[in-house]
Amino acid sequence: MIIGVAGKYSADTEDERKRNLDLMNEAAARLLEMGHIPLIGVNAALPVISKSDCENKYEAIMKISLAVINACEGLLMISDSPGANRERDLIISKNLPVFYSIEEVKNMKTN
């Protein structure tokens, strides 16, 4: 299953942003070990945004992140934030599952 990982990225310091991104990547690694394909929208967005002079970097990150998450079959929410909540709402609007822990993914019923 292709599962997006959503969580807080924005923070006041670079160290906090790195820690937030590390948490998402660690969760993605667990999903990969379980046989899923994990995707993180901000991982796709950050390298592009770093090369861009776009005016509203947050919205540019969100556009890319939402496009990535739109390709997913479910979402693992590791923390709330305005951006993560937008990703969650997209998945919910498609009637796809939202998981709130790795345990929920492990316990999901397959058809």
C-alpha positions in Angstrom: 0.0 0.0 0.0 1.2 3.5 -0.8 1.0 5.4 2.5 1.8 9.1 2.9 3.3 10.3 6.2 2.1 13.6 7.5 3.3 15.6 10.5 4.5 18.9 11.6 7.4 20.3 9.6 7.3 24.1 10.3 9.1 25.3 13.4 11.0 28.3 14.8 14.5 26.8 14.4 16.3 24.8 11.8 17.0 22.1 14.5 13.3 21.8 15.2 12.5 21.5 11.5 15.2 18.8 11.1 13.8 16.9 14.1 10.2 17.1 12.7 11.4 15.8 9.3 13.4 13.1 11.0 10.3 11.9 12.8 8.4 11.6 9.5 11.3 9.8 7.9 11.6 7.4 10.8 7.9 6.6 10.5 8.3 6.1 6.7 11.2 3.7 7.3 9.0 1.6 9.6 6.3 1.5 6.9 8.9 0.5 4.3 10.1 -2.4 6.6 6.4 -3.5 6.8 6.3 -3.8 3.0 4.5 -0.5 2.3 5.6 2.3 0.0 5.9 5.5 2.1 5.8 9.0 0.6 6.4 12.3 2.4 5.2 15.4 0.6 7.6 17.8 2.2 10.5 15.5 1.1 9.5 16.1 -2.5 8.9 19.8 -2.0 12.0 21.0 -0.1 14.6 20.4 -2.7 12.5 22.2 -5.4 11.6 25.1 -3.1 15.2 25.6 -2.1 16.0 26.4 -5.8 13.0 28.6 -6.3 12.4 32.3 -5.8 8.7 31.8 -5.3 7.0 34.4 -3.2 4.9 32.2 -0.9 7.1 29.2 0.0 4.6 27.7 2.4 1.9 27.5 -0.3 4.4 26.2 -2.8 5.4 23.4 -0.4 1.8 22.6 0.2 0.9 22.4 -3.5 3.7 19.8 -4.0 2.9 18.0 -0.8 -0.7 17.7 -1.6 0.1 16.4 -5.1 2.3 13.7 -3.5 -0.3 12.8 -0.9 -3.0 12.7 -3.6 -1.2 9.6 -5.1 -1.4 7.7 -1.8 -3.8 5.0 -0.7 -3.7 6.0 2.9 -2.0 8.4 5.4 -0.1 8.0 8.6 -0.6 11.1 10.8 2.3 11.3 13.2 1.4 14.8 14.5 -1.1 17.6 13.8 -0.2 20.9 12.0 -2.1 23.1 9.6 -0.3 21.4 6.6 -0.6 17.9 7.9 -4.3 18.5 8.6 -4.7 19.6 5.0 -3.1 16.3 3.8 -5.3 14.3 6.2 -8.4 16.1 4.9 -7.5 15.3 1.3 -7.2 11.6 2.1 -10.5 11.7 4.1 -12.2 13.4 1.1 -11.2 10.4 -1.0 -12.6 7.9 1.6 -9.2 6.5 2.2 -7.8 5.4 5.6 -6.0 7.6 8.0 -3.8 5.9 10.5 -2.7 7.6 13.7 0.0 5.0 14.7 2.2 2.4 13.2 0.2 -0.1 15.3 -3.0 0.8 13.4 -1.2 0.1 10.1 0.0 -3.3 11.4 -3.5 -4.2 12.5 -5.3 -3.1 9.4 -7.4 -5.7 7.7 -6.6 -6.5 4.1 -9.1 -7.9 1.6 
